[in-house]
Amino acid sequence: MGIKNAVQKTIAYYKRNGLRAAFFAALERLHDNRNENYTFVPVSDAALKEQKKEYRLLAEAGNTVRFGIVVPLFNTPEKYLREMIESVSAQSYGNWELVLADASPSPLAAAEEYTKTDPRIKYFYLGKNDGISENTNRGIEKATGDYIGLLDHDDLLTSDALYEMSRVIRRSMKKNRLSRFSDCPIRLIYSDEDKFDADTGRFYEHHQKPSFNMDYLLSNNYICHFTMIRADVIKRLKERGSFDGAQDYDLILRACAEAALKTPDSGAQIVHIDRVLYHWRCHSQSTAANPGSKTYAYEAGQRVLEAFLSENGISGRVEQLPHVGFYRVEYEPDVFSARPDIGCVGGKLLNRRNRLAGGMYTKEGRVVFEGLFEGYSGGLQHRAVLTQDAFAVDLRCVLLRKELIPVFERLTEEKYREGELLLAGKSPEEVRRLSLDFAGEVKKLGYRILWDPGMVLRI
């Protein structure tokens, strides 16, 4: 991030949230920048050669999933357009179709040019601009294939992006003994991404995403790029013009919620690839470089969540957090009444040095964000201040659905007292063991565990 851009962000943050919050945000950003140690390592030529060989064998056997990639165009600079198209043409996996849906005032000659050299590239001049969602929908309607993904007109795919997507699908097909890709249980696949500085050619801000997390998605569109959605799902849901600016968030949220809202374990339907497959181009007008350039997008994101609550019969209100593009759902009258899938809510515990000493646990029993200073948000994705699903939470600071109180009291041999510090006489090791054991009991009963960093106790 350039110095000028960083200063602009800090000033904007100060105006929204005040001096103290801006101070800690700037301090944390400085710390993150000093410790950023990311270098994008592209797949090797040798690996690409092997992927292409594997693809040829699959193609000869007639066993290749077909991908459609939809790109809405509008006055796309020729340099960016060519680089985007060539990033698709360079795929090691060959069964794809690139659908260019152009809403520019006049046809883009460069886009038409590519259709003459590769029949997999399809260009459709729309003749008018109906907004990003409707333009994209025209492309989705034209797209063929078993899975369809969306690519922004100035971004780039890595050369192995479609190969990695195909591997996930083929594994699922083999596991489930299926022969038709349309029957694959996976409805959505997403990968890690990073940002690409168009001026310097530098890749930075690696967004390393977690496995699917429904409540994290209700806090932020962390899934974003690169995402493939099964064709029957995306063609049915499409994008909605009323949410232009956050139309992809709306689509992804609806596609995921259909599978996950009532099912805590959605791993068979929503899959994460722990690899960067998408480069988000950063230039002066892009949201990647300057979030303030599209403030309407974050207002649209709030409306997406409000509509989601309403359409799913969930009572609550949505608040924007200090960091733009991040949200909090306040459930009404309480989380257990509004969300029957949630059985337990855990908060965070701060020690005397105002550092996080307990809260959310990994399956190995590690405290997530342990030692993080109270005023910090957890890095570029601000995950330490976002409500999200957890493997387990610290039983010293929990709210429980009434059906789970007997389970808590049986395991801990202690009376449950809402709003108070629990297990005060237990050692950290014993607290960890009991917390993980309790999490197992909660999940056996079919409930989701929620971590809410807005719920705080000091120890």
C-alpha positions in Angstrom: 0.0 0.0 0.0 1.4 3.4 -0.9 2.0 6.1 1.7 -0.6 8.4 0.2 -3.2 5.8 0.2 -2.4 4.7 3.8 -2.7 8.3 5.0 -6.0 8.7 3.2 -7.4 5.6 4.9 -6.2 6.7 8.3 -7.8 10.1 7.9 -11.1 8.6 6.8 -11.0 6.1 9.7 -10.4 9.0 12.1 -13.4 10.9 10.8 -15.7 7.9 11.2 -14.5 6.5 14.5 -12.5 9.1 16.5 -8.9 9.6 17.5 -8.4 6.7 19.9 -9.7 4.1 17.4 -7.7 5.7 14.6 -4.6 5.6 16.7 -4.9 1.8 17.4 -5.9 1.1 13.8 -2.8 3.0 12.4 -0.5 1.3 15.0 -1.8 -2.1 14.0 -1.5 -1.4 10.3 2.1 -0.3 10.8 2.8 -3.5 12.7 1.1 -5.6 10.0 3.1 -3.8 7.2 6.4 -4.4 9.0 5.6 -8.1 9.5 4.1 -8.8 6.1 6.3 -11.5 4.6 4.3 -12.6 1.5 5.6 -13.5 -1.8 3.3 -15.0 -4.4 4.9 -18.2 -5.8 3.3 -19.2 -9.1 2.9 -22.9 -9.9 6.1 -24.1 -11.6 6.4 -24.8 -15.3 7.0 -28.5 -14.5 3.8 -28.7 -12.4 1.8 -26.9 -15.2 3.1 -29.4 -17.7 2.0 -32.3 -15.5 -1.5 -30.7 -15.0 -1.8 -30.3 -18.8 -0.9 -33.9 -19.3 -3.4 -35.0 -16.7 -6.1 -32.9 -18.4 -5.4 -34.5 -21.8 -5.9 -37.9 -20.3 -9.1 -36.9 -18.7 -10.3 -35.3 -21.9 -9.5 -38.4 -23.9 -11.6 -40.4 -21.4 -14.5 -37.9 -21.7 -14.2 -37.2 -18.0 -13.7 -33.4 -17.6 -16.0 -31.0 -15.7 -16.8 -28.0 -17.8 -16.3 -24.5 -16.3 -18.0 -21.3 -17.4 -16.4 -18.0 -16.5 -18.5 -14.9 -16.8 -17.0 -11.4 -17.1 -19.2 -8.3 -17.2 -17.3 -5.6 -19.3 -17.8 -1.9 -19.2 -15.3 0.5 -20.8 -12.6 -1.9 -19.7 -9.1 -0.5 -20.5 -7.6 -2.6 -23.3 -4.4 -3.4 -21.3 -6.5 -4.8 -18.4 -8.9 -6.6 -20.8 -6.1 -8.4 -22.6 -4.3 -9.4 -19.4 -7.5 -10.8 -17.9 -8.4 -12.8 -21.0 -4.8 -14.1 -21.3 -4.9 -15.3 -17.7 -7.9 -17.5 -18.6 -6.3 -18.7 -21.9 -3.2 -19.7 -19.9 -5.1 -22.3 -17.8 -3.5 -25.7 -17.5 -7.1 -27.1 -17.5 -8.7 -26.8 -20.9 -12.4 -27.4 -20.6 -13.6 -23.9 -20.1 -15.7 -21.2 -21.7 -15.1 -17.5 -21.2 -18.3 -15.4 -21.5 -17.7 -11.7 -22.0 -20.9 -9.7 -21.5 -20.2 -6.1 -22.7 -22.3 -3.2 -21.6 -19.9 -0.5 -23.0 -21.3 2.3 -25.1 -19.7 0.7 -28.1 -18.3 -2.8 -28.7 -14.7 -3.5 -27.5 -12.7 -4.4 -30.5 -10.0 -6.2 -28.4 -12.6 -8.5 -26.9 -14.1 -9.4 -30.4 -10.5 -10.1 -31.6 -10.0 -12.9 -29.1 -13.1 -14.8 -30.3 -11.5 -15.2 -33.7 -8.6 -17.1 -32.3 -10.2 -19.2 -29.5 -13.8 -20.6 -29.9 -14.0 -21.0 -26.1 -14.1 -17.2 -25.8 -17.7 -15.9 -26.4 -18.4 -12.2 -26.7 -21.8 -10.7 -26.3 -22.4 -7.1 -26.9 -25.4 -6.1 -24.7 -26.1 -2.8 -26.4 -27.0 -1.1 -23.1 -25.9 -0.8 -19.5 -28.5 -2.2 -17.1 -26.2 -2.2 -14.1 -23.6 -4.7 -12.9 -26.0 -7.3 -11.7 -28.2 -7.5 -14.8 -25.2 -7.3 -17.1 -23.7 -10.3 -15.2 -27.0 -12.1 -15.4 -27.0 -11.9 -19.1 -23.6 -13.6 -19.1 -24.8 -16.3 -16.7 -27.7 -17.0 -19.0 -25.4 -17.5 -21.9 -22.8 -19.6 -20.0 -22.7 -23.3 -20.4 -20.9 -25.8 -18.1 -21.3 -27.7 -14.9 -19.9 -24.9 -12.8 -19.9 -21.2 -13.4 -17.6 -18.6 -11.8 -17.4 -14.8 -11.9 -14.3 -12.8 -12.8 -13.9 -9.0 -12.7 -12.9 -7.4 -15.9 -9.5 -6.1 -14.6 -8.4 -9.1 -12.4 -6.3 -12.1 -13.1 -6.6 -15.9 -12.5 -3.5 -18.0 -11.7 -2.7 -20.6 -14.4 -3.7 -23.5 -12.2 -7.0 -22.0 -11.0 -9.4 -24.2 -13.0 -7.2 -27.3 -12.5 -7.4 -26.9 -8.7 -11.2 -26.4 -8.9 -11.5 -29.5 -11.0 -9.5 -31.6 -8.5 -11.9 -30.7 -5.7 -14.9 -31.8 -7.9 -13.3 -35.0 -9.1 -12.5 -36.0 -5.5 -16.1 -35.5 -4.5 -17.3 -37.4 -7.5 -15.1 -40.4 -6.7 -16.0 -40.4 -3.0 -19.7 -40.4 -3.8 -19.4 -42.7 -6.8 -21.1 -40.4 -9.2 -20.8 -40.2 -12.9 -22.6 -36.9 -13.8 -21.0 -33.6 -12.7 -24.4 -32.1 -12.3 -25.0 -34.6 -9.5 -21.9 -33.5 -7.5 -22.9 -32.4 -4.0 -20.5 -29.5 -4.0 -22.4 -26.3 -4.7 -19.7 -23.7 -4.1 -15.9 -23.7 -4.2 -13.7 -20.8 -3.2 -9.9 -20.1 -3.0 -7.5 -17.7 -1.3 -6.6 -14.5 -3.1 -4.2 -11.6 -3.0 -3.8 -8.1 -4.4 -1.8 -7.1 -7.4 -0.3 -3.6 -7.7 -0.8 -2.7 -11.4 2.0 -0.1 -11.3 4.8 -2.1 -9.7 3.8 -5.7 -10.4 3.9 -6.5 -6.7 1.6 -9.1 -5.1 0.6 -8.4 -1.5 -2.1 -8.7 1.2 -2.5 -12.5 0.9 -6.1 -13.2 2.1 -5.7 -16.7 3.6 -9.2 -17.8 4.2 -10.6 -20.3 6.7 -12.8 -23.3 5.9 -16.5 -22.4 5.4 -17.8 -20.3 8.3 -21.4 -19.2 8.1 -21.3 -16.6 10.8 -18.0 -15.1 9.5 -19.8 -14.7 6.2 -22.6 -12.8 8.0 -19.8 -10.4 9.2 -18.0 -10.0 5.9 -17.8 -11.3 2.4 -14.7 -13.2 3.1 -15.3 -15.7 0.3 -15.2 -13.2 -2.5 -12.7 -14.4 -5.2 -12.2 -16.9 -6.8 -15.5 -18.7 -6.5 -17.2 -21.4 -8.6 -20.9 -22.2 -8.1 -22.7 -25.2 -9.5 -24.5 -24.1 -12.6 -28.0 -25.1 -11.5 -27.6 -23.0 -8.3 -26.2 -19.8 -9.9 -28.6 -19.9 -12.8 -31.5 -20.2 -10.4 -30.4 -17.5 -7.9 -28.6 -15.1 -10.2 -27.6 -11.6 -9.0 -30.1 -9.0 -7.8 -29.9 -5.4 -9.2 -31.2 -4.0 -5.9 -27.9 -4.9 -4.3 -25.5 -3.5 -7.0 -22.2 -2.8 -5.3 -22.5 -5.9 -3.1 -24.2 -8.2 -5.7 -21.6 -10.9 -5.4 -22.0 -10.9 -1.6 -25.7 -11.3 -2.0 -25.3 -14.2 -4.4 -22.7 -16.0 -2.3 -24.6 -15.5 0.9 -27.8 -17.0 -0.6 -26.0 -19.9 -2.2 -24.2 -20.8 1.0 -27.2 -20.3 3.4 -29.4 -22.7 1.5 -26.9 -25.4 2.5 -25.5 -24.2 5.8 -28.0 -22.2 7.8 -29.6 -25.3 9.3 -26.7 -27.6 9.0 -23.6 -26.9 11.1 -21.4 -29.2 9.0 -21.5 -28.1 5.4 -18.1 -29.4 4.3 -19.5 -31.6 1.6 -21.2 -28.7 -0.1 -19.0 -25.7 0.4 -15.3 -26.2 -0.1 -12.2 -24.0 0.4 -9.0 -24.4 -1.6 -6.1 -23.2 0.6 -4.2 -21.7 -2.3 -4.1 -18.3 -4.1 -5.9 -18.7 -7.4 -7.0 -15.1 -7.9 -5.2 -11.7 -8.2 -7.3 -8.7 -7.3 -5.9 -5.8 -9.4 -5.2 -2.7 -7.4 -5.4 0.7 -9.1 -6.5 4.2 -8.0 -10.2 3.7 -8.6 -10.5 0.1 -7.4 -12.0 -0.9 -4.1 -8.9 -3.0 -3.5 -6.7 0.1 -3.4 -9.1 2.6 -1.9 -12.2 1.3 -0.1 -13.5 4.8 0.1 -13.9 4.9 -3.6 -17.0 2.7 -3.4 -18.7 3.6 -0.1 -22.0 2.7 -1.7 -20.8 -0.9 -1.9 -20.6 -1.1 1.9 -24.0 0.4 2.3 -25.3 -2.2 -0.2 -23.6 -4.9 1.9 -25.6 -3.8 4.9 -28.8 -4.1 2.9 -27.7 -7.5 1.7 -27.6 -8.7 5.3 -30.8 -7.0 6.2 -32.6 -8.7 3.3 -31.0 -12.0 4.3 -32.4 -11.8 7.9 -35.8 -10.8 6.6 -36.0 -13.5 3.9 -34.9 -16.2 6.4 -37.2 -15.1 9.2 -34.4 -14.1 11.5 -35.1 -11.1 13.8 -32.3 -8.7 14.1 -30.6 -5.5 12.9 -27.3 -5.0 11.1 -24.7 -2.5 12.1 -21.6 -1.4 10.1 -18.3 -1.8 12.1 -15.6 0.8 12.1 -13.7 -1.0 9.3 -15.7 -0.5 6.1 -17.2 -3.7 4.6 -17.5 -5.4 8.0 -20.7 -5.9 9.9 -22.3 -7.1 13.1 -25.8 -8.7 13.4 -27.6 -7.9 16.7 -30.2 -10.6 17.1 -33.6 -9.7 18.7 -34.8 -10.3 21.3 -31.7 -12.6 21.8 -29.5 -14.8 19.7 -31.1 -18.1 20.8 -34.6 -16.9 20.0 -33.5 -15.6 16.5 -31.1 -18.4 15.6 -32.3 -22.0 16.6 -29.1 -23.4 15.1 -26.9 -21.8 17.8 -26.5 -23.5 21.1 -23.6 -21.6 22.7 -22.1 -18.2 22.5 -18.6 -17.5 23.8 -16.9 -14.2 24.5 -13.3 -13.1 24.9 -11.3 -12.8 28.1 -8.8 -10.1 28.7 -6.0 -10.2 31.2 -4.6 -7.4 33.3 -2.3 -6.3 30.4 -5.4 -5.8 28.2 -4.4 -8.7 26.0 -6.6 -11.6 24.9 -6.1 -14.5 27.2 -9.1 -16.7 26.2 -12.0 -16.9 23.8 -12.1 -19.1 20.7 -10.2 -22.4 20.5 -8.9 -24.4 17.5 -9.5 -28.1 17.4 -5.9 -28.5 18.8 -6.8 -26.4 21.8 -4.9 -23.2 20.8 -6.4 -19.9 21.8 -7.1 -17.9 18.6 -5.6 -14.4 18.7 -3.9 -15.2 22.1 -2.0 -12.1 23.3 -3.6 -9.7 20.9 -3.9 -6.2 22.3 -7.4 -5.1 23.2 -7.5 -2.2 20.7 -6.3 -4.4 17.7 -8.7 -5.9 15.2 -6.6 -8.9 14.2 -5.0 -7.8 11.0 -6.1 -6.9 7.5 -9.3 -8.9 7.7 -10.1 -7.7 11.2 -11.2 -11.2 12.2 -10.6 -10.7 15.9 -13.6 -8.3 16.1 -16.0 -10.3 14.0 -18.7 -12.7 15.1 -18.0 -16.2 13.7 -18.5 -19.9 14.1 -16.0 -21.5 16.4 -14.7 -25.0 16.9 -14.9 -24.4 20.7 -15.1 -21.4 23.1 -13.8 -20.7 26.5 -16.3 -21.9 29.1 -15.3 -19.1 31.5 -17.3 -16.7 29.4 -20.3 -18.2 27.7 -24.0 -17.8 27.1 -25.9 -21.1 26.8 -29.2 -22.2 25.3 -31.2 -23.5 28.3 -31.2 -27.0 26.9 -27.4 -27.1 27.2 -27.2 -25.9 30.8 -27.5 -29.4 32.2 -24.7 -30.6 29.9 -22.4 -27.7 31.1 -23.2 -28.5 34.8 -22.6 -32.3 34.3 -19.2 -31.8 32.6 -17.9 -29.0 34.8 -19.5 -30.0 38.1 -20.2 -26.3 38.5 -23.4 -24.2 38.6 -24.0 -22.1 35.4 -24.3 -18.4 36.1 -25.1 -16.2 33.2 -22.9 -13.1 32.8 -20.3 -14.2 35.5 -16.8 -15.5 35.3 -17.1 -19.3 35.4 -14.6 -22.0 36.3 -12.6 -19.5 38.2 -10.9 -22.2 40.3 -9.8 -24.3 37.3 -6.3 -24.2 35.8 -5.9 -23.0 32.2 -5.3 -26.6 31.1 -8.4 -27.8 32.8 -10.5 -25.0 31.3 -9.2 -25.9 27.8 -10.0 -29.6 28.2 -13.5 -28.9 29.5 -14.2 -26.3 26.8 -13.2 -28.8 24.0 -15.2 -31.6 25.7 -18.3 -29.3 25.9 -17.9 -28.3 22.3 -18.1 -31.9 21.3 -21.3 -32.4 23.2 -22.8 -29.3 21.7 -22.1 -30.5 18.2 -23.4 -34.0 18.9 -26.7 -32.3 19.7 -26.7 -30.5 16.3 -26.0 -27.0 17.4 -23.5 -24.4 16.1 -21.0 -22.6 18.4 -20.7 -18.9 18.0 -17.8 -16.6 19.1 -18.8 -13.0 19.8 -15.8 -10.8 20.6 -18.3 -8.1 21.7 -18.9 -10.1 24.8 -16.0 -9.4 27.2 -14.9 -10.5 30.7 -11.6 -9.5 32.4 -9.6 -12.1 34.4 
